[in-house]
Amino acid sequence: PPKVPWDPEGGQNHKAIEIARVERSLLTNYYIDKADASNNIEIITLTMQVILNNYGADRFIDWIACGKKIRILVLSPCSMAAKLRSRDENADESYLTEKIIHQIEVLQQTVYEKARHIVKSNECLGSLEVRFYDGIPYFAYFCTERSMAIGLYYSHLKGLQSETFFVNDTECPVYKKMRGHFE
């Protein structure tokens, strides 16, 4: 995607952070390429819908089978934050709760069931961990040991319509600070 360098040091032309000029929904290939080249993948998301739709169960199974450690942090369907974010998206308060629960069912039916078979056949080298968080989501992120993409959530736009910031330097303070959100 076309990117514009952003200089956090005021004129020294560091390229640690760049901004995509396309919607986050159009960056699937970027995320897949970064994941394919990495051992560890961390994702923070609202519902997992885009993740499961864009990557597909088979890709997750392949990543797990080849030893990738995947961690996903998703909004708790029972949280007040899910209700509040549903309102932000001009929907009924139960909208995100129902959507998240549905995506958990999809994850269980597709990825989990297939992963059980590779675990039984001792072909599984990696892992998939899904955790819930209970807080107002301000961003989504996709992180590997080499790079990070951060998409903002605005109260007046759906998250997929927001800009994405790419952090291409693991020594950059933004990379280090953002990694703390997952923990």
Sequence and secondary structure as in RCSB ss.txt:
>XXXX:A:sequence
PPKVPWDPEGGQNHKAIEIARVERSLLTNYYIDKADASNNIEIITLTMQVILNNYGADRFIDWIACGKKIRILVL
SPCSMAAKLRSRDENADESYLTEKIIHQIEVLQQTVYEKARHIVKSNECLGSLEVRFYDGIPYFAYFCTERSMAI
GLYYSHLKGLQSETFFVNDTECPVYKKMRGHFE
>XXXX:A:secstr
  EEEE TTSSS   SEEEESS GGG HHHHHHHHHT SEEEEEESSSHHHHHHHHHHHHHHHHHTT EEEEEEE
 TTSHHHHHHHHHTTS TTHHHHHHHHHHHHHIIIIIHHHHHHHHTT   SEEEEEEE S   EEEEEESS EEE
EE  TTS GGGS EEEE  TTSHHHHHHHHHH 
